[in-house]
Amino acid sequence: MMHQLYPQVMHNYRYELNKDMHIAAAHFIPHEAAGSCANVHGHTYIVNVTVAGDELDESGFLVNFQTLKQLVHRKLDHTLLNDHSDWFDGHDPNRFPTSEVVARTIYETIQRHLDTLPHKPKCLQVFVRETPTSYVVYRPKAGER
């Protein structure tokens, strides 16, 4: 069971939902600045997604927890992240699966789904912990929410 404190996002929405996930995955960063991280290595990532909104759907959900898990966990768990270049690189061939890029891509994936919902919830942040001492938080700029 995860009990972790995450950085808080200030907002004025009525509802805030947080979904935690463990993702066991490997990656490598094919760049000279990556040092030993240029070699294939693995992590048990801890991912937290924060979604907020003012309205609930017809089922009484802001967003179903299972949907968030399917969008992220099912795609990435027990994989080599570099094999998902179609997911991470967009149109940028240098978009390697660093924790920063993983967090941003998770945000983009979730927000694309949320944009299809009639009550329009918003993804406010994605937290990705790579190691016990290192984590990244991705938040869209205020105008992008």
Buried (B, 14 or more C-beta within 10 A) or exposed (E): EEEEEBEEBEBEBEBBBBBBBEBEBBBBBEEEEEEEBBEEEEBEBBBBBBBBBEEBBEEEBBBEBEBBBEBBBEBBBEBBBBEBEEBBBEEEEEBBBBBBBBBBBBBBBBBEBBEEBEBEBBBBBBBBBBEEEEBBBBBBEEEEE
